[in-house]
Amino acid sequence: MYPTKEDKEKLFKKHGKSEKDTGSAEGQIALFTTRIEHLSAHLKKNIHDYNTERSLVKLVGKRRSLLDYLMKKDINRYRAIVKELGLRK
């Protein structure tokens, strides 16, 4: 199921500085990861949903850009978020 407002607040509280901190790179990466998992599950059931497939590819690209930014700015924060979310790479 797509994350509700309460789910997002918990996500930002866990990965950001506070539940209202929606702008931090870690919070955005965590939100994108949740959305990517949701869209991936949807695509497993609906193979020919090409609009969702395109959205998924765009989200993965956005997350990759944020991860690259975080790696350049602070490698320790990058390693922590990758380990915490269980991302490959």
PDB file with one MODEL, atoms N, CA, C and O in Angstrom:
MODEL        1
ATOM      1  N   MET A   1       0.831  -1.175   0.000  1.00  0.00           N
ATOM      2  CA  MET A   1       0.000   0.000   0.000  1.00  0.00           C
ATOM      3  C   MET A   1       0.880   1.244   0.000  1.00  0.00           C
ATOM      4  O   MET A   1       1.967   1.247   0.579  1.00  0.00           O
ATOM      5  N   TYR A   2       0.408   2.284  -0.645  1.00  0.00           N
ATOM      6  CA  TYR A   2       1.149   3.537  -0.735  1.00  0.00           C
ATOM      7  C   TYR A   2       1.227   4.187   0.643  1.00  0.00           C
ATOM      8  O   TYR A   2       0.258   4.118   1.398  1.00  0.00           O
ATOM      9  N   PRO A   3       2.342   4.812   0.993  1.00  0.00           N
ATOM     10  CA  PRO A   3       2.498   5.364   2.349  1.00  0.00           C
ATOM     11  C   PRO A   3       1.505   6.499   2.631  1.00  0.00           C
ATOM     12  O   PRO A   3       1.310   7.390   1.805  1.00  0.00           O
ATOM     13  N   THR A   4       0.886   6.446   3.807  1.00  0.00           N
ATOM     14  CA  THR A   4      -0.025   7.499   4.239  1.00  0.00           C
ATOM     15  C   THR A   4       0.775   8.626   4.884  1.00  0.00           C
ATOM     16  O   THR A   4       1.999   8.552   5.002  1.00  0.00           O
ATOM     17  N   LYS A   5       0.069   9.656   5.293  1.00  0.00           N
ATOM     18  CA  LYS A   5       0.724  10.803   5.924  1.00  0.00           C
ATOM     19  C   LYS A   5       1.458  10.372   7.198  1.00  0.00           C
ATOM     20  O   LYS A   5       2.577  10.814   7.458  1.00  0.00           O
ATOM     21  N   GLU A   6       0.818   9.507   7.984  1.00  0.00           N
ATOM     22  CA  GLU A   6       1.426   9.026   9.225  1.00  0.00           C
ATOM     23  C   GLU A   6       2.677   8.192   8.931  1.00  0.00           C
ATOM     24  O   GLU A   6       3.680   8.295   9.637  1.00  0.00           O
ATOM     25  N   ASP A   7       2.605   7.358   7.871  1.00  0.00           N
ATOM     26  CA  ASP A   7       3.756   6.548   7.475  1.00  0.00           C
ATOM     27  C   ASP A   7       4.927   7.431   7.063  1.00  0.00           C
ATOM     28  O   ASP A   7       6.080   7.154   7.394  1.00  0.00           O
ATOM     29  N   LYS A   8       4.612   8.494   6.339  1.00  0.00           N
ATOM     30  CA  LYS A   8       5.663   9.406   5.901  1.00  0.00           C
ATOM     31  C   LYS A   8       6.308  10.116   7.087  1.00  0.00           C
ATOM     32  O   LYS A   8       7.525  10.295   7.122  1.00  0.00           O
ATOM     33  N   GLU A   9       5.481  10.524   8.068  1.00  0.00           N
ATOM     34  CA  GLU A   9       6.024  11.193   9.246  1.00  0.00           C
ATOM     35  C   GLU A   9       6.966  10.260  10.015  1.00  0.00           C
ATOM     36  O   GLU A   9       8.028  10.680  10.476  1.00  0.00           O
ATOM     37  N   LYS A  10       6.567   8.990  10.147  1.00  0.00           N
ATOM     38  CA  LYS A  10       7.430   8.010  10.814  1.00  0.00           C
ATOM     39  C   LYS A  10       8.733   7.824  10.044  1.00  0.00           C
ATOM     40  O   LYS A  10       9.813   7.732  10.628  1.00  0.00           O
ATOM     41  N   LEU A  11       8.604   7.770   8.711  1.00  0.00           N
ATOM     42  CA  LEU A  11       9.768   7.586   7.854  1.00  0.00           C
ATOM     43  C   LEU A  11      10.737   8.750   7.995  1.00  0.00           C
ATOM     44  O   LEU A  11      11.943   8.547   8.133  1.00  0.00           O
ATOM     45  N   PHE A  12      10.206   9.977   7.961  1.00  0.00           N
ATOM     46  CA  PHE A  12      11.064  11.149   8.081  1.00  0.00           C
ATOM     47  C   PHE A  12      11.637  11.275   9.489  1.00  0.00           C
ATOM     48  O   PHE A  12      12.759  11.752   9.660  1.00  0.00           O
ATOM     49  N   LYS A  13      10.880  10.852  10.496  1.00  0.00           N
ATOM     50  CA  LYS A  13      11.385  10.903  11.869  1.00  0.00           C
ATOM     51  C   LYS A  13      12.535   9.922  12.039  1.00  0.00           C
ATOM     52  O   LYS A  13      13.508  10.215  12.734  1.00  0.00           O
ATOM     53  N   LYS A  14      12.426   8.756  11.406  1.00  0.00           N
ATOM     54  CA  LYS A  14      13.466   7.732  11.522  1.00  0.00           C
ATOM     55  C   LYS A  14      14.718   8.097  10.729  1.00  0.00           C
ATOM     56  O   LYS A  14      15.834   7.914  11.215  1.00  0.00           O
ATOM     57  N   HIS A  15      14.542   8.608   9.521  1.00  0.00           N
ATOM     58  CA  HIS A  15      15.692   8.844   8.635  1.00  0.00           C
ATOM     59  C   HIS A  15      16.109  10.313   8.551  1.00  0.00           C
ATOM     60  O   HIS A  15      17.241  10.606   8.167  1.00  0.00           O
ATOM     61  N   GLY A  16      15.222  11.235   8.900  1.00  0.00           N
ATOM     62  CA  GLY A  16      15.562  12.645   8.862  1.00  0.00           C
ATOM     63  C   GLY A  16      15.910  13.150  10.240  1.00  0.00           C
ATOM     64  O   GLY A  16      16.151  12.365  11.156  1.00  0.00           O
ATOM     65  N   LYS A  17      15.936  14.462  10.388  1.00  0.00           N
ATOM     66  CA  LYS A  17      16.241  15.057  11.681  1.00  0.00           C
ATOM     67  C   LYS A  17      14.997  15.132  12.560  1.00  0.00           C
ATOM     68  O   LYS A  17      15.090  15.052  13.785  1.00  0.00           O
ATOM     69  N   SER A  18      13.824  15.286  11.928  1.00  0.00           N
ATOM     70  CA  SER A  18      12.550  15.310  12.644  1.00  0.00           C
ATOM     71  C   SER A  18      11.468  14.839  11.682  1.00  0.00           C
ATOM     72  O   SER A  18      11.737  14.586  10.508  1.00  0.00           O
ATOM     73  N   GLU A  19      10.232  14.721  12.190  1.00  0.00           N
ATOM     74  CA  GLU A  19       9.158  14.250  11.313  1.00  0.00           C
ATOM     75  C   GLU A  19       8.740  15.303  10.298  1.00  0.00           C
ATOM     76  O   GLU A  19       8.084  14.977   9.308  1.00  0.00           O
ATOM     77  N   LYS A  20       9.107  16.559  10.527  1.00  0.00           N
ATOM     78  CA  LYS A  20       8.794  17.632   9.580  1.00  0.00           C
ATOM     79  C   LYS A  20       9.948  17.897   8.614  1.00  0.00           C
ATOM     80  O   LYS A  20       9.812  18.713   7.702  1.00  0.00           O
ATOM     81  N   ASP A  21      11.067  17.228   8.800  1.00  0.00           N
ATOM     82  CA  ASP A  21      12.253  17.432   7.960  1.00  0.00           C
ATOM     83  C   ASP A  21      12.127  16.597   6.689  1.00  0.00           C
ATOM     84  O   ASP A  21      12.660  15.491   6.598  1.00  0.00           O
ATOM     85  N   THR A  22      11.414  17.148   5.715  1.00  0.00           N
ATOM     86  CA  THR A  22      11.186  16.414   4.473  1.00  0.00           C
ATOM     87  C   THR A  22      12.242  16.713   3.412  1.00  0.00           C
ATOM     88  O   THR A  22      12.239  16.098   2.346  1.00  0.00           O
ATOM     89  N   GLY A  23      13.132  17.639   3.690  1.00  0.00           N
ATOM     90  CA  GLY A  23      14.087  18.057   2.677  1.00  0.00           C
ATOM     91  C   GLY A  23      15.441  17.404   2.751  1.00  0.00           C
ATOM     92  O   GLY A  23      16.247  17.559   1.834  1.00  0.00           O
ATOM     93  N   SER A  24      15.720  16.667   3.829  1.00  0.00           N
ATOM     94  CA  SER A  24      17.040  16.063   3.944  1.00  0.00           C
ATOM     95  C   SER A  24      17.197  14.958   2.902  1.00  0.00           C
ATOM     96  O   SER A  24      16.223  14.317   2.508  1.00  0.00           O
ATOM     97  N   ALA A  25      18.405  14.751   2.476  1.00  0.00           N
ATOM     98  CA  ALA A  25      18.672  13.735   1.452  1.00  0.00           C
ATOM     99  C   ALA A  25      18.291  12.350   1.955  1.00  0.00           C
ATOM    100  O   ALA A  25      17.743  11.546   1.202  1.00  0.00           O
ATOM    101  N   GLU A  26      18.578  12.065   3.222  1.00  0.00           N
ATOM    102  CA  GLU A  26      18.256  10.747   3.777  1.00  0.00           C
ATOM    103  C   GLU A  26      16.754  10.496   3.792  1.00  0.00           C
ATOM    104  O   GLU A  26      16.302   9.399   3.463  1.00  0.00           O
ATOM    105  N   GLY A  27      15.980  11.510   4.172  1.00  0.00           N
ATOM    106  CA  GLY A  27      14.527  11.380   4.194  1.00  0.00           C
ATOM    107  C   GLY A  27      13.951  11.156   2.819  1.00  0.00           C
ATOM    108  O   GLY A  27      13.064  10.322   2.637  1.00  0.00           O
ATOM    109  N   GLN A  28      14.457  11.904   1.838  1.00  0.00           N
ATOM    110  CA  GLN A  28      13.974  11.750   0.473  1.00  0.00           C
ATOM    111  C   GLN A  28      14.348  10.389  -0.094  1.00  0.00           C
ATOM    112  O   GLN A  28      13.542   9.760  -0.780  1.00  0.00           O
ATOM    113  N   ILE A  29      15.555   9.933   0.183  1.00  0.00           N
ATOM    114  CA  ILE A  29      15.987   8.615  -0.303  1.00  0.00           C
ATOM    115  C   ILE A  29      15.113   7.527   0.303  1.00  0.00           C
ATOM    116  O   ILE A  29      14.727   6.581  -0.385  1.00  0.00           O
ATOM    117  N   ALA A  30      14.800   7.657   1.584  1.00  0.00           N
ATOM    118  CA  ALA A  30      13.944   6.661   2.244  1.00  0.00           C
ATOM    119  C   ALA A  30      12.540   6.671   1.643  1.00  0.00           C
ATOM    120  O   ALA A  30      11.953   5.611   1.429  1.00  0.00           O
ATOM    121  N   LEU A  31      11.995   7.860   1.368  1.00  0.00           N
ATOM    122  CA  LEU A  31      10.666   7.955   0.761  1.00  0.00           C
ATOM    123  C   LEU A  31      10.674   7.367  -0.648  1.00  0.00           C
ATOM    124  O   LEU A  31       9.765   6.623  -1.018  1.00  0.00           O
ATOM    125  N   PHE A  32      11.696   7.699  -1.429  1.00  0.00           N
ATOM    126  CA  PHE A  32      11.798   7.139  -2.782  1.00  0.00           C
ATOM    127  C   PHE A  32      11.901   5.619  -2.733  1.00  0.00           C
ATOM    128  O   PHE A  32      11.318   4.933  -3.572  1.00  0.00           O
ATOM    129  N   THR A  33      12.635   5.089  -1.761  1.00  0.00           N
ATOM    130  CA  THR A  33      12.783   3.644  -1.638  1.00  0.00           C
ATOM    131  C   THR A  33      11.437   2.992  -1.350  1.00  0.00           C
ATOM    132  O   THR A  33      11.120   1.946  -1.917  1.00  0.00           O
ATOM    133  N   THR A  34      10.643   3.602  -0.473  1.00  0.00           N
ATOM    134  CA  THR A  34       9.313   3.081  -0.171  1.00  0.00           C
ATOM    135  C   THR A  34       8.433   3.086  -1.414  1.00  0.00           C
ATOM    136  O   THR A  34       7.736   2.111  -1.696  1.00  0.00           O
ATOM    137  N   ARG A  35       8.470   4.191  -2.157  1.00  0.00           N
ATOM    138  CA  ARG A  35       7.662   4.295  -3.378  1.00  0.00           C
ATOM    139  C   ARG A  35       8.135   3.300  -4.435  1.00  0.00           C
ATOM    140  O   ARG A  35       7.317   2.720  -5.149  1.00  0.00           O
ATOM    141  N   ILE A  36       9.442   3.099  -4.540  1.00  0.00           N
ATOM    142  CA  ILE A  36       9.996   2.147  -5.509  1.00  0.00           C
ATOM    143  C   ILE A  36       9.538   0.734  -5.179  1.00  0.00           C
ATOM    144  O   ILE A  36       9.167  -0.023  -6.076  1.00  0.00           O
ATOM    145  N   GLU A  37       9.562   0.374  -3.898  1.00  0.00           N
ATOM    146  CA  GLU A  37       9.099  -0.952  -3.498  1.00  0.00           C
ATOM    147  C   GLU A  37       7.627  -1.139  -3.826  1.00  0.00           C
ATOM    148  O   GLU A  37       7.217  -2.212  -4.270  1.00  0.00           O
ATOM    149  N   HIS A  38       6.825  -0.091  -3.608  1.00  0.00           N
ATOM    150  CA  HIS A  38       5.392  -0.158  -3.918  1.00  0.00           C
ATOM    151  C   HIS A  38       5.164  -0.348  -5.420  1.00  0.00           C
ATOM    152  O   HIS A  38       4.368  -1.193  -5.831  1.00  0.00           O
ATOM    153  N   LEU A  39       5.864   0.437  -6.229  1.00  0.00           N
ATOM    154  CA  LEU A  39       5.690   0.336  -7.688  1.00  0.00           C
ATOM    155  C   LEU A  39       6.210  -0.993  -8.226  1.00  0.00           C
ATOM    156  O   LEU A  39       5.646  -1.541  -9.172  1.00  0.00           O
ATOM    157  N   SER A  40       7.275  -1.510  -7.632  1.00  0.00           N
ATOM    158  CA  SER A  40       7.816  -2.807  -8.073  1.00  0.00           C
ATOM    159  C   SER A  40       6.808  -3.922  -7.817  1.00  0.00           C
ATOM    160  O   SER A  40       6.620  -4.805  -8.654  1.00  0.00           O
ATOM    161  N   ALA A  41       6.168  -3.874  -6.662  1.00  0.00           N
ATOM    162  CA  ALA A  41       5.149  -4.884  -6.353  1.00  0.00           C
ATOM    163  C   ALA A  41       3.974  -4.773  -7.319  1.00  0.00           C
ATOM    164  O   ALA A  41       3.421  -5.786  -7.748  1.00  0.00           O
ATOM    165  N   HIS A  42       3.594  -3.547  -7.661  1.00  0.00           N
ATOM    166  CA  HIS A  42       2.505  -3.338  -8.612  1.00  0.00           C
ATOM    167  C   HIS A  42       2.868  -3.893  -9.990  1.00  0.00           C
ATOM    168  O   HIS A  42       2.039  -4.516 -10.654  1.00  0.00           O
ATOM    169  N   LEU A  43       4.099  -3.665 -10.409  1.00  0.00           N
ATOM    170  CA  LEU A  43       4.518  -4.120 -11.740  1.00  0.00           C
ATOM    171  C   LEU A  43       4.633  -5.636 -11.828  1.00  0.00           C
ATOM    172  O   LEU A  43       4.501  -6.200 -12.915  1.00  0.00           O
ATOM    173  N   LYS A  44       4.875  -6.301 -10.711  1.00  0.00           N
ATOM    174  CA  LYS A  44       4.928  -7.764 -10.744  1.00  0.00           C
ATOM    175  C   LYS A  44       3.561  -8.340 -11.078  1.00  0.00           C
ATOM    176  O   LYS A  44       3.460  -9.395 -11.705  1.00  0.00           O
ATOM    177  N   LYS A  45       2.501  -7.639 -10.655  1.00  0.00           N
ATOM    178  CA  LYS A  45       1.143  -8.097 -10.941  1.00  0.00           C
ATOM    179  C   LYS A  45       0.657  -7.617 -12.308  1.00  0.00           C
ATOM    180  O   LYS A  45      -0.076  -8.327 -12.998  1.00  0.00           O
ATOM    181  N   ASN A  46       1.069  -6.411 -12.695  1.00  0.00           N
ATOM    182  CA  ASN A  46       0.595  -5.769 -13.928  1.00  0.00           C
ATOM    183  C   ASN A  46       1.778  -5.535 -14.858  1.00  0.00           C
ATOM    184  O   ASN A  46       2.326  -4.434 -14.918  1.00  0.00           O
ATOM    185  N   ILE A  47       2.156  -6.560 -15.567  1.00  0.00           N
ATOM    186  CA  ILE A  47       3.368  -6.534 -16.370  1.00  0.00           C
ATOM    187  C   ILE A  47       3.321  -5.484 -17.483  1.00  0.00           C
ATOM    188  O   ILE A  47       4.346  -4.880 -17.801  1.00  0.00           O
ATOM    189  N   HIS A  48       2.155  -5.262 -18.072  1.00  0.00           N
ATOM    190  CA  HIS A  48       2.057  -4.368 -19.230  1.00  0.00           C
ATOM    191  C   HIS A  48       1.692  -2.938 -18.864  1.00  0.00           C
ATOM    192  O   HIS A  48       1.248  -2.187 -19.732  1.00  0.00           O
ATOM    193  N   ASP A  49       1.861  -2.541 -17.623  1.00  0.00           N
ATOM    194  CA  ASP A  49       1.587  -1.172 -17.187  1.00  0.00           C
ATOM    195  C   ASP A  49       2.838  -0.324 -17.438  1.00  0.00           C
ATOM    196  O   ASP A  49       3.685  -0.167 -16.559  1.00  0.00           O
ATOM    197  N   TYR A  50       2.933   0.211 -18.642  1.00  0.00           N
ATOM    198  CA  TYR A  50       4.156   0.896 -19.060  1.00  0.00           C
ATOM    199  C   TYR A  50       4.304   2.275 -18.424  1.00  0.00           C
ATOM    200  O   TYR A  50       5.425   2.749 -18.238  1.00  0.00           O
ATOM    201  N   ASN A  51       3.186   2.928 -18.087  1.00  0.00           N
ATOM    202  CA  ASN A  51       3.285   4.223 -17.414  1.00  0.00           C
ATOM    203  C   ASN A  51       3.908   4.065 -16.030  1.00  0.00           C
ATOM    204  O   ASN A  51       4.738   4.878 -15.622  1.00  0.00           O
ATOM    205  N   THR A  52       3.515   3.042 -15.323  1.00  0.00           N
ATOM    206  CA  THR A  52       4.094   2.783 -14.009  1.00  0.00           C
ATOM    207  C   THR A  52       5.562   2.400 -14.143  1.00  0.00           C
ATOM    208  O   THR A  52       6.389   2.779 -13.314  1.00  0.00           O
ATOM    209  N   GLU A  53       5.875   1.657 -15.178  1.00  0.00           N
ATOM    210  CA  GLU A  53       7.268   1.269 -15.409  1.00  0.00           C
ATOM    211  C   GLU A  53       8.140   2.498 -15.631  1.00  0.00           C
ATOM    212  O   GLU A  53       9.258   2.574 -15.120  1.00  0.00           O
ATOM    213  N   ARG A  54       7.629   3.455 -16.390  1.00  0.00           N
ATOM    214  CA  ARG A  54       8.364   4.687 -16.641  1.00  0.00           C
ATOM    215  C   ARG A  54       8.545   5.484 -15.351  1.00  0.00           C
ATOM    216  O   ARG A  54       9.618   6.031 -15.095  1.00  0.00           O
ATOM    217  N   SER A  55       7.489   5.544 -14.545  1.00  0.00           N
ATOM    218  CA  SER A  55       7.572   6.245 -13.255  1.00  0.00           C
ATOM    219  C   SER A  55       8.605   5.593 -12.349  1.00  0.00           C
ATOM    220  O   SER A  55       9.345   6.279 -11.645  1.00  0.00           O
ATOM    221  N   LEU A  56       8.652   4.281 -12.369  1.00  0.00           N
ATOM    222  CA  LEU A  56       9.609   3.551 -11.554  1.00  0.00           C
ATOM    223  C   LEU A  56      11.038   3.875 -11.974  1.00  0.00           C
ATOM    224  O   LEU A  56      11.901   4.101 -11.126  1.00  0.00           O
ATOM    225  N   VAL A  57      11.284   3.897 -13.264  1.00  0.00           N
ATOM    226  CA  VAL A  57      12.624   4.193 -13.769  1.00  0.00           C
ATOM    227  C   VAL A  57      13.037   5.617 -13.386  1.00  0.00           C
ATOM    228  O   VAL A  57      14.189   5.855 -13.023  1.00  0.00           O
ATOM    229  N   LYS A  58      12.095   6.562 -13.467  1.00  0.00           N
ATOM    230  CA  LYS A  58      12.401   7.939 -13.091  1.00  0.00           C
ATOM    231  C   LYS A  58      12.716   8.055 -11.600  1.00  0.00           C
ATOM    232  O   LYS A  58      13.630   8.780 -11.209  1.00  0.00           O
ATOM    233  N   LEU A  59      11.955   7.337 -10.770  1.00  0.00           N
ATOM    234  CA  LEU A  59      12.211   7.367  -9.327  1.00  0.00           C
ATOM    235  C   LEU A  59      13.563   6.768  -8.985  1.00  0.00           C
ATOM    236  O   LEU A  59      14.280   7.292  -8.132  1.00  0.00           O
ATOM    237  N   VAL A  60      13.911   5.687  -9.638  1.00  0.00           N
ATOM    238  CA  VAL A  60      15.214   5.063  -9.394  1.00  0.00           C
ATOM    239  C   VAL A  60      16.330   6.039  -9.776  1.00  0.00           C
ATOM    240  O   VAL A  60      17.346   6.120  -9.086  1.00  0.00           O
ATOM    241  N   GLY A  61      16.143   6.771 -10.863  1.00  0.00           N
ATOM    242  CA  GLY A  61      17.125   7.772 -11.280  1.00  0.00           C
ATOM    243  C   GLY A  61      17.259   8.906 -10.280  1.00  0.00           C
ATOM    244  O   GLY A  61      18.366   9.364  -9.995  1.00  0.00           O
ATOM    245  N   LYS A  62      16.123   9.362  -9.744  1.00  0.00           N
ATOM    246  CA  LYS A  62      16.159  10.423  -8.735  1.00  0.00           C
ATOM    247  C   LYS A  62      16.875   9.951  -7.476  1.00  0.00           C
ATOM    248  O   LYS A  62      17.689  10.674  -6.900  1.00  0.00           O
ATOM    249  N   ARG A  63      16.562   8.730  -7.059  1.00  0.00           N
ATOM    250  CA  ARG A  63      17.216   8.194  -5.865  1.00  0.00           C
ATOM    251  C   ARG A  63      18.712   8.050  -6.097  1.00  0.00           C
ATOM    252  O   ARG A  63      19.514   8.354  -5.214  1.00  0.00           O
ATOM    253  N   ARG A  64      19.089   7.587  -7.284  1.00  0.00           N
ATOM    254  CA  ARG A  64      20.507   7.431  -7.614  1.00  0.00           C
ATOM    255  C   ARG A  64      21.218   8.785  -7.572  1.00  0.00           C
ATOM    256  O   ARG A  64      22.341   8.879  -7.078  1.00  0.00           O
ATOM    257  N   SER A  65      20.571   9.833  -8.088  1.00  0.00           N
ATOM    258  CA  SER A  65      21.156  11.175  -8.068  1.00  0.00           C
ATOM    259  C   SER A  65      21.373  11.660  -6.637  1.00  0.00           C
ATOM    260  O   SER A  65      22.417  12.228  -6.315  1.00  0.00           O
ATOM    261  N   LEU A  66      20.372  11.430  -5.782  1.00  0.00           N
ATOM    262  CA  LEU A  66      20.516  11.836  -4.383  1.00  0.00           C
ATOM    263  C   LEU A  66      21.619  11.042  -3.687  1.00  0.00           C
ATOM    264  O   LEU A  66      22.376  11.594  -2.889  1.00  0.00           O
ATOM    265  N   LEU A  67      21.707   9.758  -3.987  1.00  0.00           N
ATOM    266  CA  LEU A  67      22.775   8.946  -3.396  1.00  0.00           C
ATOM    267  C   LEU A  67      24.147   9.413  -3.862  1.00  0.00           C
ATOM    268  O   LEU A  67      25.091   9.452  -3.072  1.00  0.00           O
ATOM    269  N   ASP A  68      24.267   9.768  -5.141  1.00  0.00           N
ATOM    270  CA  ASP A  68      25.532  10.290  -5.658  1.00  0.00           C
ATOM    271  C   ASP A  68      25.907  11.601  -4.977  1.00  0.00           C
ATOM    272  O   ASP A  68      27.066  11.820  -4.623  1.00  0.00           O
ATOM    273  N   TYR A  69      24.911  12.472  -4.797  1.00  0.00           N
ATOM    274  CA  TYR A  69      25.134  13.743  -4.116  1.00  0.00           C
ATOM    275  C   TYR A  69      25.623  13.504  -2.694  1.00  0.00           C
ATOM    276  O   TYR A  69      26.589  14.121  -2.244  1.00  0.00           O
ATOM    277  N   LEU A  70      24.943  12.598  -1.993  1.00  0.00           N
ATOM    278  CA  LEU A  70      25.297  12.310  -0.603  1.00  0.00           C
ATOM    279  C   LEU A  70      26.687  11.692  -0.506  1.00  0.00           C
ATOM    280  O   LEU A  70      27.421  11.954   0.448  1.00  0.00           O
ATOM    281  N   MET A  71      27.052  10.870  -1.496  1.00  0.00           N
ATOM    282  CA  MET A  71      28.374  10.251  -1.494  1.00  0.00           C
ATOM    283  C   MET A  71      29.464  11.319  -1.650  1.00  0.00           C
ATOM    284  O   MET A  71      30.520  11.228  -1.026  1.00  0.00           O
ATOM    285  N   LYS A  72      29.201  12.329  -2.484  1.00  0.00           N
ATOM    286  CA  LYS A  72      30.183  13.398  -2.677  1.00  0.00           C
ATOM    287  C   LYS A  72      30.283  14.296  -1.448  1.00  0.00           C
ATOM    288  O   LYS A  72      31.377  14.720  -1.074  1.00  0.00           O
ATOM    289  N   LYS A  73      29.135  14.589  -0.813  1.00  0.00           N
ATOM    290  CA  LYS A  73      29.117  15.516   0.311  1.00  0.00           C
ATOM    291  C   LYS A  73      29.637  14.891   1.601  1.00  0.00           C
ATOM    292  O   LYS A  73      30.484  15.474   2.278  1.00  0.00           O
ATOM    293  N   ASP A  74      29.126  13.690   1.947  1.00  0.00           N
ATOM    294  CA  ASP A  74      29.485  13.079   3.223  1.00  0.00           C
ATOM    295  C   ASP A  74      29.378  11.560   3.080  1.00  0.00           C
ATOM    296  O   ASP A  74      28.282  11.001   3.112  1.00  0.00           O
ATOM    297  N   ILE A  75      30.517  10.905   2.924  1.00  0.00           N
ATOM    298  CA  ILE A  75      30.546   9.468   2.660  1.00  0.00           C
ATOM    299  C   ILE A  75      29.989   8.662   3.830  1.00  0.00           C
ATOM    300  O   ILE A  75      29.429   7.586   3.621  1.00  0.00           O
ATOM    301  N   ASN A  76      30.131   9.164   5.055  1.00  0.00           N
ATOM    302  CA  ASN A  76      29.618   8.430   6.216  1.00  0.00           C
ATOM    303  C   ASN A  76      28.092   8.400   6.235  1.00  0.00           C
ATOM    304  O   ASN A  76      27.496   7.369   6.546  1.00  0.00           O
ATOM    305  N   ARG A  77      27.459   9.523   5.906  1.00  0.00           N
ATOM    306  CA  ARG A  77      25.998   9.553   5.820  1.00  0.00           C
ATOM    307  C   ARG A  77      25.510   8.640   4.700  1.00  0.00           C
ATOM    308  O   ARG A  77      24.490   7.966   4.841  1.00  0.00           O
ATOM    309  N   TYR A  78      26.241   8.621   3.587  1.00  0.00           N
ATOM    310  CA  TYR A  78      25.903   7.751   2.455  1.00  0.00           C
ATOM    311  C   TYR A  78      25.946   6.289   2.874  1.00  0.00           C
ATOM    312  O   TYR A  78      25.008   5.535   2.616  1.00  0.00           O
ATOM    313  N   ARG A  79      27.029   5.896   3.516  1.00  0.00           N
ATOM    314  CA  ARG A  79      27.170   4.498   3.946  1.00  0.00           C
ATOM    315  C   ARG A  79      26.096   4.115   4.950  1.00  0.00           C
ATOM    316  O   ARG A  79      25.586   2.995   4.922  1.00  0.00           O
ATOM    317  N   ALA A  80      25.750   5.043   5.839  1.00  0.00           N
ATOM    318  CA  ALA A  80      24.735   4.761   6.856  1.00  0.00           C
ATOM    319  C   ALA A  80      23.366   4.535   6.225  1.00  0.00           C
ATOM    320  O   ALA A  80      22.662   3.597   6.599  1.00  0.00           O
ATOM    321  N   ILE A  81      22.979   5.385   5.271  1.00  0.00           N
ATOM    322  CA  ILE A  81      21.645   5.254   4.661  1.00  0.00           C
ATOM    323  C   ILE A  81      21.572   4.017   3.776  1.00  0.00           C
ATOM    324  O   ILE A  81      20.532   3.360   3.728  1.00  0.00           O
ATOM    325  N   VAL A  82      22.648   3.687   3.078  1.00  0.00           N
ATOM    326  CA  VAL A  82      22.651   2.493   2.234  1.00  0.00           C
ATOM    327  C   VAL A  82      22.519   1.244   3.098  1.00  0.00           C
ATOM    328  O   VAL A  82      21.782   0.318   2.757  1.00  0.00           O
ATOM    329  N   LYS A  83      23.237   1.224   4.217  1.00  0.00           N
ATOM    330  CA  LYS A  83      23.170   0.069   5.119  1.00  0.00           C
ATOM    331  C   LYS A  83      21.795  -0.017   5.780  1.00  0.00           C
ATOM    332  O   LYS A  83      21.231  -1.104   5.902  1.00  0.00           O
ATOM    333  N   GLU A  84      21.264   1.111   6.200  1.00  0.00           N
ATOM    334  CA  GLU A  84      19.978   1.146   6.903  1.00  0.00           C
ATOM    335  C   GLU A  84      18.828   0.694   6.003  1.00  0.00           C
ATOM    336  O   GLU A  84      17.936  -0.030   6.446  1.00  0.00           O
ATOM    337  N   LEU A  85      18.851   1.122   4.741  1.00  0.00           N
ATOM    338  CA  LEU A  85      17.759   0.774   3.827  1.00  0.00           C
ATOM    339  C   LEU A  85      18.012  -0.553   3.093  1.00  0.00           C
ATOM    340  O   LEU A  85      17.117  -1.080   2.432  1.00  0.00           O
ATOM    341  N   GLY A  86      19.215  -1.078   3.213  1.00  0.00           N
ATOM    342  CA  GLY A  86      19.520  -2.347   2.571  1.00  0.00           C
ATOM    343  C   GLY A  86      19.628  -2.236   1.054  1.00  0.00           C
ATOM    344  O   GLY A  86      19.200  -3.134   0.329  1.00  0.00           O
ATOM    345  N   LEU A  87      20.193  -1.145   0.583  1.00  0.00           N
ATOM    346  CA  LEU A  87      20.346  -0.933  -0.862  1.00  0.00           C
ATOM    347  C   LEU A  87      21.609  -1.617  -1.346  1.00  0.00           C
ATOM    348  O   LEU A  87      22.585  -1.736  -0.606  1.00  0.00           O
ATOM    349  N   ARG A  88      21.588  -2.059  -2.578  1.00  0.00           N
ATOM    350  CA  ARG A  88      22.799  -2.616  -3.172  1.00  0.00           C
ATOM    351  C   ARG A  88      23.694  -1.462  -3.584  1.00  0.00           C
ATOM    352  O   ARG A  88      23.190  -0.482  -4.133  1.00  0.00           O
ATOM    353  N   LYS A  89      24.935  -1.527  -3.358  1.00  0.00           N
ATOM    354  CA  LYS A  89      25.946  -0.541  -3.733  1.00  0.00           C
ATOM    355  C   LYS A  89      26.322   0.379  -2.677  1.00  0.00           C
ATOM    356  O   LYS A  89      27.166   1.250  -2.888  1.00  0.00           O
TER     357      LYS A  89
ENDMDL
END
